[in-house]
Amino acid sequence: SSYFMKSIEHAGYTNIPLISDNAFEELKSSGNLSLISNEVLREALQKYYSWTSYEGQYNFLQQDIQLNYSHLKQGIFTTSQVIDMGDYYITKNYSAIEAKETFERMLNKPKFLEFIPYVIQNKLGAENSYDNIYNQAKALIILLKSELDKLNDD
């Protein structure tokens, strides 16, 4: 019951990883990117940090979906449930009756139900995107370690 309730509360939200490209942008603008002689590493860095600008556009869509979801779920929870769920320090257990009543209120909100496929689509897209950048980061770490090992050997 509590899992169902919390799922409705949080389904529309996606945590967006924050990747700072400040150091890379400074390296580019100063003209020092050419100091990285390993072309494979240089290209991998450029590809990795180009994700942040692409992701900035995608984040706008995610924020729009989260905002719409937040509006559409209004009325599904009772006032006290909304307040309880806003307190991250309290883990409230909901009864099967509360969950059933919430489910019934949810069924009476067709616009909310129609929006769920867009939430799912957004989450799947985010998962693929974040898997991609995570794998790029892992590969980049290996390249950087290898390059540092070469420098230390010289």
Summary of the structure (lengths in Angstrom):
residues: 154
radius of gyration: 22.2
end to end distance: 62.0
largest distance: 70.1
contacts: 357
relative contact order: 0.16
helix: 77%
strand: 0%
